[in-house]
Amino acid sequence: MRRLTPYLLALPSWMWLAIFLVVPMAAMASVSLQTGNAIDGFAMTFSFSNYADAIGAYSPQLLRSLLYGGLATVAMLVIGYPVAYWIAFKAGHRKSVYLFLLLLPFFVSFVLRTISWNFLLSDNGILFGTLKDWGLLPADFHVLATTFAVVGGLTYNFLPFMILPIYVALERVDPRVVEAAQDLYATRAAAFRRVVLPLSLPGVFAGVLMTFVPATADPINAAILGGTSNTMIGNIIQTEYLTNLDYPTASALSFTLMAVLLVGIFVYARALGTENVLEAAAR
């Protein structure tokens, strides 16, 4: 019985994954190979051409999603790493307060937070409208329906998911190790590059995964902050599912996106060096 205890404890989790992940994925894989319509129904025809047709029709949106997700991820890393570093090493006994402030936006709905950015960035809103009235901006200046607005919204909404893993990794760094490097005549920059940064790689690795994947697939920011030229693949999938009722195309696009992201994650892991990440995590 003792040998079975770990498996029995894990059984609810495996059942949850099987019911709410494996079964829906299998159903979606089946739908992606079907043909038909919502009125007459869909039939399994093993139509692999659904994938070629979907990719051919919506490759610009797929590439744009990867670009926006990549830009947002880089922006989050550039912004988030210094914030995590400051909280880990400089915040002192107020770390909990700053972490609470970091998580405070999550008490508001994701959609409402994005709509608030739409209100803030609107052409004649409280910010740009005022600056235009003061003559500091031209009358035709706008930010909404641009790449900057969508990437900015993605960066804002997913930024905590970058900061928190990096903070956890930096929090584990023993300050005495950094002091030892400086005692060996290493400059602060060298100590950071040779000691702190390698030890924080697990947090960076996790943060990039936790932000790039949802940012690339997100339909909300492009719908609220973007325009017709900023449509992302998540918007197309949503439209195909809910408006056009073209379930095979939507399913094929979903699997295509998942495959592209998995390949990207694999390449990223190889480039970063999973062995180095695992070694740093084990220290």
Secondary structure as a PSIPRED ss2 file (coil, helix, strand):
# PSIPRED VFORMAT (PSIPRED V4.0)

   1 M C   1.000  0.000  0.000
   2 R C   1.000  0.000  0.000
   3 R C   1.000  0.000  0.000
   4 L C   1.000  0.000  0.000
   5 T H   0.000  1.000  0.000
   6 P H   0.000  1.000  0.000
   7 Y H   0.000  1.000  0.000
   8 L H   0.000  1.000  0.000
   9 L H   0.000  1.000  0.000
  10 A H   0.000  1.000  0.000
  11 L H   0.000  1.000  0.000
  12 P H   0.000  1.000  0.000
  13 S H   0.000  1.000  0.000
  14 W H   0.000  1.000  0.000
  15 M H   0.000  1.000  0.000
  16 W H   0.000  1.000  0.000
  17 L H   0.000  1.000  0.000
  18 A H   0.000  1.000  0.000
  19 I H   0.000  1.000  0.000
  20 F H   0.000  1.000  0.000
  21 L H   0.000  1.000  0.000
  22 V H   0.000  1.000  0.000
  23 V H   0.000  1.000  0.000
  24 P H   0.000  1.000  0.000
  25 M H   0.000  1.000  0.000
  26 A H   0.000  1.000  0.000
  27 A H   0.000  1.000  0.000
  28 M H   0.000  1.000  0.000
  29 A H   0.000  1.000  0.000
  30 S H   0.000  1.000  0.000
  31 V H   0.000  1.000  0.000
  32 S C   1.000  0.000  0.000
  33 L C   1.000  0.000  0.000
  34 Q E   0.000  0.000  1.000
  35 T E   0.000  0.000  1.000
  36 G E   0.000  0.000  1.000
  37 N E   0.000  0.000  1.000
  38 A C   1.000  0.000  0.000
  39 I C   1.000  0.000  0.000
  40 D C   1.000  0.000  0.000
  41 G E   0.000  0.000  1.000
  42 F E   0.000  0.000  1.000
  43 A E   0.000  0.000  1.000
  44 M E   0.000  0.000  1.000
  45 T C   1.000  0.000  0.000
  46 F C   1.000  0.000  0.000
  47 S C   1.000  0.000  0.000
  48 F C   1.000  0.000  0.000
  49 S H   0.000  1.000  0.000
  50 N H   0.000  1.000  0.000
  51 Y H   0.000  1.000  0.000
  52 A H   0.000  1.000  0.000
  53 D H   0.000  1.000  0.000
  54 A H   0.000  1.000  0.000
  55 I H   0.000  1.000  0.000
  56 G H   0.000  1.000  0.000
  57 A H   0.000  1.000  0.000
  58 Y H   0.000  1.000  0.000
  59 S H   0.000  1.000  0.000
  60 P H   0.000  1.000  0.000
  61 Q H   0.000  1.000  0.000
  62 L H   0.000  1.000  0.000
  63 L H   0.000  1.000  0.000
  64 R H   0.000  1.000  0.000
  65 S H   0.000  1.000  0.000
  66 L H   0.000  1.000  0.000
  67 L H   0.000  1.000  0.000
  68 Y H   0.000  1.000  0.000
  69 G H   0.000  1.000  0.000
  70 G H   0.000  1.000  0.000
  71 L H   0.000  1.000  0.000
  72 A H   0.000  1.000  0.000
  73 T H   0.000  1.000  0.000
  74 V H   0.000  1.000  0.000
  75 A H   0.000  1.000  0.000
  76 M H   0.000  1.000  0.000
  77 L H   0.000  1.000  0.000
  78 V H   0.000  1.000  0.000
  79 I H   0.000  1.000  0.000
  80 G H   0.000  1.000  0.000
  81 Y H   0.000  1.000  0.000
  82 P H   0.000  1.000  0.000
  83 V H   0.000  1.000  0.000
  84 A H   0.000  1.000  0.000
  85 Y H   0.000  1.000  0.000
  86 W H   0.000  1.000  0.000
  87 I H   0.000  1.000  0.000
  88 A H   0.000  1.000  0.000
  89 F H   0.000  1.000  0.000
  90 K C   1.000  0.000  0.000
  91 A C   1.000  0.000  0.000
  92 G H   0.000  1.000  0.000
  93 H H   0.000  1.000  0.000
  94 R H   0.000  1.000  0.000
  95 K H   0.000  1.000  0.000
  96 S H   0.000  1.000  0.000
  97 V H   0.000  1.000  0.000
  98 Y H   0.000  1.000  0.000
  99 L H   0.000  1.000  0.000
 100 F H   0.000  1.000  0.000
 101 L H   0.000  1.000  0.000
 102 L H   0.000  1.000  0.000
 103 L H   0.000  1.000  0.000
 104 L H   0.000  1.000  0.000
 105 P H   0.000  1.000  0.000
 106 F H   0.000  1.000  0.000
 107 F H   0.000  1.000  0.000
 108 V C   1.000  0.000  0.000
 109 S C   1.000  0.000  0.000
 110 F H   0.000  1.000  0.000
 111 V H   0.000  1.000  0.000
 112 L H   0.000  1.000  0.000
 113 R H   0.000  1.000  0.000
 114 T H   0.000  1.000  0.000
 115 I H   0.000  1.000  0.000
 116 S H   0.000  1.000  0.000
 117 W H   0.000  1.000  0.000
 118 N H   0.000  1.000  0.000
 119 F H   0.000  1.000  0.000
 120 L H   0.000  1.000  0.000
 121 L H   0.000  1.000  0.000
 122 S C   1.000  0.000  0.000
 123 D C   1.000  0.000  0.000
 124 N C   1.000  0.000  0.000
 125 G C   1.000  0.000  0.000
 126 I C   1.000  0.000  0.000
 127 L C   1.000  0.000  0.000
 128 F H   0.000  1.000  0.000
 129 G H   0.000  1.000  0.000
 130 T H   0.000  1.000  0.000
 131 L H   0.000  1.000  0.000
 132 K H   0.000  1.000  0.000
 133 D H   0.000  1.000  0.000
 134 W C   1.000  0.000  0.000
 135 G C   1.000  0.000  0.000
 136 L C   1.000  0.000  0.000
 137 L C   1.000  0.000  0.000
 138 P C   1.000  0.000  0.000
 139 A C   1.000  0.000  0.000
 140 D C   1.000  0.000  0.000
 141 F C   1.000  0.000  0.000
 142 H C   1.000  0.000  0.000
 143 V C   1.000  0.000  0.000
 144 L C   1.000  0.000  0.000
 145 A C   1.000  0.000  0.000
 146 T C   1.000  0.000  0.000
 147 T H   0.000  1.000  0.000
 148 F H   0.000  1.000  0.000
 149 A H   0.000  1.000  0.000
 150 V H   0.000  1.000  0.000
 151 V H   0.000  1.000  0.000
 152 G H   0.000  1.000  0.000
 153 G H   0.000  1.000  0.000
 154 L H   0.000  1.000  0.000
 155 T H   0.000  1.000  0.000
 156 Y H   0.000  1.000  0.000
 157 N H   0.000  1.000  0.000
 158 F H   0.000  1.000  0.000
 159 L H   0.000  1.000  0.000
 160 P H   0.000  1.000  0.000
 161 F H   0.000  1.000  0.000
 162 M H   0.000  1.000  0.000
 163 I H   0.000  1.000  0.000
 164 L H   0.000  1.000  0.000
 165 P H   0.000  1.000  0.000
 166 I H   0.000  1.000  0.000
 167 Y H   0.000  1.000  0.000
 168 V H   0.000  1.000  0.000
 169 A H   0.000  1.000  0.000
 170 L H   0.000  1.000  0.000
 171 E H   0.000  1.000  0.000
 172 R C   1.000  0.000  0.000
 173 V C   1.000  0.000  0.000
 174 D C   1.000  0.000  0.000
 175 P H   0.000  1.000  0.000
 176 R H   0.000  1.000  0.000
 177 V H   0.000  1.000  0.000
 178 V H   0.000  1.000  0.000
 179 E H   0.000  1.000  0.000
 180 A H   0.000  1.000  0.000
 181 A H   0.000  1.000  0.000
 182 Q H   0.000  1.000  0.000
 183 D H   0.000  1.000  0.000
 184 L C   1.000  0.000  0.000
 185 Y C   1.000  0.000  0.000
 186 A C   1.000  0.000  0.000
 187 T C   1.000  0.000  0.000
 188 R H   0.000  1.000  0.000
 189 A H   0.000  1.000  0.000
 190 A H   0.000  1.000  0.000
 191 A H   0.000  1.000  0.000
 192 F H   0.000  1.000  0.000
 193 R H   0.000  1.000  0.000
 194 R H   0.000  1.000  0.000
 195 V H   0.000  1.000  0.000
 196 V H   0.000  1.000  0.000
 197 L H   0.000  1.000  0.000
 198 P H   0.000  1.000  0.000
 199 L H   0.000  1.000  0.000
 200 S H   0.000  1.000  0.000
 201 L H   0.000  1.000  0.000
 202 P H   0.000  1.000  0.000
 203 G H   0.000  1.000  0.000
 204 V H   0.000  1.000  0.000
 205 F H   0.000  1.000  0.000
 206 A H   0.000  1.000  0.000
 207 G H   0.000  1.000  0.000
 208 V H   0.000  1.000  0.000
 209 L H   0.000  1.000  0.000
 210 M H   0.000  1.000  0.000
 211 T H   0.000  1.000  0.000
 212 F H   0.000  1.000  0.000
 213 V H   0.000  1.000  0.000
 214 P H   0.000  1.000  0.000
 215 A H   0.000  1.000  0.000
 216 T H   0.000  1.000  0.000
 217 A H   0.000  1.000  0.000
 218 D C   1.000  0.000  0.000
 219 P C   1.000  0.000  0.000
 220 I H   0.000  1.000  0.000
 221 N H   0.000  1.000  0.000
 222 A H   0.000  1.000  0.000
 223 A H   0.000  1.000  0.000
 224 I H   0.000  1.000  0.000
 225 L H   0.000  1.000  0.000
 226 G C   1.000  0.000  0.000
 227 G C   1.000  0.000  0.000
 228 T H   0.000  1.000  0.000
 229 S H   0.000  1.000  0.000
 230 N H   0.000  1.000  0.000
 231 T C   1.000  0.000  0.000
 232 M C   1.000  0.000  0.000
 233 I H   0.000  1.000  0.000
 234 G H   0.000  1.000  0.000
 235 N H   0.000  1.000  0.000
 236 I H   0.000  1.000  0.000
 237 I H   0.000  1.000  0.000
 238 Q H   0.000  1.000  0.000
 239 T H   0.000  1.000  0.000
 240 E H   0.000  1.000  0.000
 241 Y H   0.000  1.000  0.000
 242 L H   0.000  1.000  0.000
 243 T C   1.000  0.000  0.000
 244 N C   1.000  0.000  0.000
 245 L C   1.000  0.000  0.000
 246 D C   1.000  0.000  0.000
 247 Y H   0.000  1.000  0.000
 248 P H   0.000  1.000  0.000
 249 T H   0.000  1.000  0.000
 250 A H   0.000  1.000  0.000
 251 S H   0.000  1.000  0.000
 252 A H   0.000  1.000  0.000
 253 L H   0.000  1.000  0.000
 254 S H   0.000  1.000  0.000
 255 F H   0.000  1.000  0.000
 256 T H   0.000  1.000  0.000
 257 L H   0.000  1.000  0.000
 258 M H   0.000  1.000  0.000
 259 A H   0.000  1.000  0.000
 260 V H   0.000  1.000  0.000
 261 L H   0.000  1.000  0.000
 262 L H   0.000  1.000  0.000
 263 V H   0.000  1.000  0.000
 264 G H   0.000  1.000  0.000
 265 I H   0.000  1.000  0.000
 266 F H   0.000  1.000  0.000
 267 V H   0.000  1.000  0.000
 268 Y H   0.000  1.000  0.000
 269 A H   0.000  1.000  0.000
 270 R H   0.000  1.000  0.000
 271 A H   0.000  1.000  0.000
 272 L H   0.000  1.000  0.000
 273 G C   1.000  0.000  0.000
 274 T H   0.000  1.000  0.000
 275 E H   0.000  1.000  0.000
 276 N H   0.000  1.000  0.000
 277 V H   0.000  1.000  0.000
 278 L H   0.000  1.000  0.000
 279 E H   0.000  1.000  0.000
 280 A H   0.000  1.000  0.000
 281 A H   0.000  1.000  0.000
 282 A H   0.000  1.000  0.000
 283 R C   1.000  0.000  0.000
